[in-house]
Amino acid sequence: MNRNITDALLHVLANIEDEGDIVVARGQEQREVLSSLTKIERPQERFLVLPGRNNNVFAQIAETAWVLAGRDDLEFLSHYLPRAADFSDDGKTWRAAYGPRIRRWGGEVDQVAQVVERLREDPYTKRAVISIFDPGSDFGETKDVPCNNWLQFIQRGGRLDLHVTVRANDAIWGFSGINFFEWSVLHEIVARSLGWEVGALSWFVGTFHVYSRHYTLAGRLRSLEGIRSPYEEGVSTTGISTTVERLDGVLVRLFEAEEHARAGRFDDAERVEREISDPFFRYSATMLRLYNAYLMGRDRTDVLDILHELHETDFFTAAAEYIARRWKDDSAIPVPPGPQSAFFEQFRLVRDRRLLPA
């Protein structure tokens, strides 16, 4: 079993390279393995910070909140994920967005709330499932067919496991770009709603693949086997306290803070953030304020002031790596001594030894 997303991605890439076959599907070359299972022991260790991966943690946070809120609009999402429109049929929405399907299937069924209710009625139930693929609409001609199709929550011994079934997963943009992150957050929310520990997350994939555009990146990442994640250096996870019953209210505050931040009203955004008691979602709102300050070209001192509001959390680790990479200046980010410093020291040693881009 893999410890966390860092281990899981490196093992998935190694398996695809060693065991995969090259195929061309929908005009795109890719190397794939069929019928694979990846198990992750500690899904709360969800932030992926690898030299050369160059992922956008702010987009992960924005899309996760968007999904949990049941949204499908591109007006919000495209600000953080500019390529979102490439997967839209009408340029305004994602037809098969996960959010409406998990929060209001058929316009009325909140599958997340139903899962919690089912598990409260019968803690050992095998029926606590969320369906995402819709046979009534997803066989038609469209740019947007859900890749993640089925979620099963199952409790044994006071630990809630999550089984995710995926028809096809791009290891770079899909699995490690957003899917693991968003479902790990939902996993923890459901566990907290029931008073159980977060268990393992299992990832069943029909075709796990790397597209040809990512062959070089995947090879570079595979060469990093053995690198230590922030958590192995002692950086703590940021827990989620929000339950399903409180989720919508928390998200209203988060989106209110984000709206202020995107408009440059950073003091108002910070004021709203302080009203969010859950540390995970409060820091998520702070991250979106930080990202908008960066995008607007605010003075580096202002950006760093917001960064340090994240204290010595895993949010800080992920944000600091991104900002230093975009500024192309490691020395611009003062890193606290202890686990943060230890992580970034080995991160930069590995990056520079492998001649990966800063």
N, C-alpha and C positions, 0 to 999 in steps of 0.2 A: 504494500500500500504506500502511496505517495504521501509525504507529510503535508504539502500545501500546493498552491498553484505553481510556484516556482519549480518544485520537483516534478509536478505533473506535466508541465509544458515541455521540459527538457526530455522527459521519458517518452512523451508522445512524439516529439520530433525525431528522436533516435529510432523509435519503432517505425515511423513512416519512412525514414531514410533507409533503414536496414531491411524492412520487410515489404515496403510498398511497391506497387506497380504504377507505371505511368499510363494514364488514360486521357482521352480528350472528351469532355462532356460539355455540351452547350457551347462548343467552340473554344473552350479553355483547357489548356494542358494542365495537368495536376498529377502529383504522386499521391496515391491513396492506399490505405489499408481498410479492409472490410471487417465488420463485426468485431468491434473492440470494446473493452471495458477498462476504464480508468477510475481508480478509487482514491479519494482524497480524505485523509484522516482529520485534518484540521481546516475546514473550509473558512473559519473566521480569519485565517492568515491569507487574506484575499488580495492584498496589494502586491502586484508584480513589478519588481524593480530590478531589471537585468540590463547589463551593459549591451548597447546595440539594439535592444528591443524597440526603443523609441515610441512607446505607447503614450497615449494621452489619457492620464488618469482623470482629468477634469471631464472629458467626454464620457468616461465610464460612469462617473457619479451622476452627471446630468441625465444620461439615458436610463440609468437605473431608477432614479426618482420619477422620470417620465413614465416608465413602464409600471411602476408600483401605483402611480396615480391613475392608471387606466387611460392614458392619453394616446392619441395617434397623430397629432398635428405636427407638421414639419416646421412651423414658424418658430417654435421653441427649439426643437432638436437640431435643426440645421445650423443654429448659432454655434453649437458645440461639435457637431458632426457634419461638416459641409457636404460630404458625399452622400448624405441621407437621401437627397432628391434623386440620386441615380437608381434607387430601388423603389421609387414611387410610380404608380400608374398615372396619377393625376397632378403630381407636383405639389400637392397640398397635404396629403396624408400618406401613411403607410397602411395600405389596405388590410394587411395581415399583421398589424402591430400586436405584440403580445399583450399589452396593457388592457385593451378592451376585452380581449378574450379571457383573461384570467380574472378581471374585476367585474365584468358585466357581460357574460356570455349570453348571446341572444338578446342583448339589451337589458338584461335583468338579473342574471345569476352571478353573484360574487363568489367565484370558485374558491378564493382564499378563505373567506369566511365560512364557506361550507366545509372545507377541509378541517378547519379548527373545530367546528361544531361536531363533525363526524368523530374526530379523535377524542373530544370530550365525552361523547356518548359511549364510545368503545375504544379505550386506549390501545387495544391490540388489533384494531381494524386493519384490513388490507385493502380497504375501499377509499382511502383518503387520497384521491387522485385529481389532478387538474389536466384537462384536455386542451390542447392548443390547435392542432390540425383540425380543420373543418372540412369534411368531405363534401359539404353542400356548396362550397365556394372555391376550394383550393385546387381542384382539378382543372380549372379553367386557365386560359392564356393570361398570364400576368407576370410582372417583374417581381412580385412579392408573394412568395410562398414560405410559410414558417419553417425554419430548419429545426428548431426545438419543438417537439411535438407532445410530450407527455411528462408530467411530474408526479411522482408518488412519494408521499410522506408516510413513514412507517416507524413506530416506536417499539423498542425492545429494551428492557432494563433501564428505563428512565432516560434513554438517549434517543433523540429523533434523527433518523437518517433521511436523506433525500435521494431518490433515484431519478435521474434525468435521462430521458430517451430522446435521441437526436437522429433524424434521418440522414443528415449530411452536415459535417462541421469543418469549416475552414479553421485550422489550428491557430492561425495568426489573427485574422480579423474577427473570427467568430468566437471560438473557445476561449482564447486568452485575451481577446480584445474587449469582450463584453459579457458573453454568456455565463461563464463561471462566476464573474463578479455579481451580476444581477441576481442569479439564483441563490448564491451564497447568502446574500442579504435577505431575500425572502425566506430562505431556510431558517435563519436565525430569528426572524420576526415570528414565524409560526412556532418555533421552539419556545420563545419567551412567552408567547400567548398562552402556552400550556404549562409553563413552569418546568420544562424539561431541559436537559443539557443538549447542546448541539452535537449530533453524531456525525458519521461519515457522509460524504457526498459521492455518489457513484454515477459515472458518466458512461452510458451505453450509446455507441455511435455506429450507424450503419456504414457510412463511409467517412473516415477521418482523413483529411487531405491537406496538402500544401500546394497552392497554385504556383505556377512557374514564375510569376512575378516576385514570389517570396523565396525561391530556392536559395539565393545567396544569403538572405537574412536567416533562414532556417539553419543553414550550414554554420553561420557564425554563432548562432545561439547554441547549437549542439556542442560546439567546441568549449562551451562554458560549463560543462558537467562538473559538479563538485563545488560550484560557487555557493556561498551561503546566503540565504535570504535574510532580510532585515530581522525576522523573528528569531532566527538561529543566532543572531548576534545580541539578542536580548530586547529588541524593540517590542513593545507590547501591542496586542490587538486592541482596537477600540470597540467596546461592546455595544450592542443594541439593546435598549430597554423597551422600545415601543412595541405594543401589542397590536394585533389586527384591529381591535376596537378603536385604538387611538391613532392609527396610521394616517387616515385621511386628514385629521386635524393637524398633525405634524407636517404633512406634505403641503398643506395650505400655507403654513408659515414659511416653509422652505422656498416655495415658489414666490411668495410675497417678497422675501429677502432677495431672491434672485432677480426679480423685476426691478427692484431698487438698484441693485448692483449693475445690471445691464444698462441702466439709464445714467450711471455715474453717481447715484446718490448713495455713496458708500457709508455715510453715517447712519442713514435710515436703514440700510441693509444690516448693519451691525446691531442696531437697536432691535430689529425683528429677530435676528439670530439669537440674541440673549433670552428670548422668550421660548426657545426650544430647549427643553430639559434633557432630551436624549443626546448624549455626546456624539454618537455617530452622525445623526442628522444635523446637529448643530455644526459640527466640523464640515459636513458636506456643504452646508450653506456658506460657510467661511471659504471653502475651496472655490466655490463659484464666484464669490466676491474677489478672491485672489486672482482667479483666471481673467475676470473682466478687467481688473486693474492692469494686469499684464497686457491684455489685448489693446487697451486704450492708451498704452504707452505711458502710464503713470510713472513718476520718478521711482528709481530703484529702491530708494529708502522707504517709500510708501508700500511698495510690493513686499519688501522684506518685513515691514512692520506687521502686515497681514499674515505673512508666512509664519512668523513666530507666535501668532495667536494659536497656532496648531500645537504648540508646546512640543513635547518629545514623543509624539504619537506616530503611528504608522502613516497617518495622513501627512505629517510633516516630511517623512522620508520620501514618499512618492512625489509630493509637490516640490521639494527641494531638488530632487533629481531632474524633474522636468524643467524647472526654471533655470538651473545651472546649464542644462543642455541647450536650451534655447538662447541663453545669453552667451554660450560658449565660454564660460568662465567659472570654473570650479571654486575659485577663491572668492567669488562674489557672495557666496552663501555661507554665513557663519554657522557652523554645525556644533551643537552642544557636545561636550565630552561624554564618554560612556558609550552606550550601545549605538547611538547615531554615528558618532565618530568612528567607532570600530567598523560599522557596516560600510560607510563611505570610503574608508581607507582600503578595505579589501576590494570593494567595487571598482575603485579607480586603478588599483594594481592590476586587476584582471582585465579591465578595459584597455589599459595602455599596453599590457603584455600582448593582448590579442590584436592590437592595432585597430580597435574598433573606433568608429567616429564618436567624438565627444558629444 
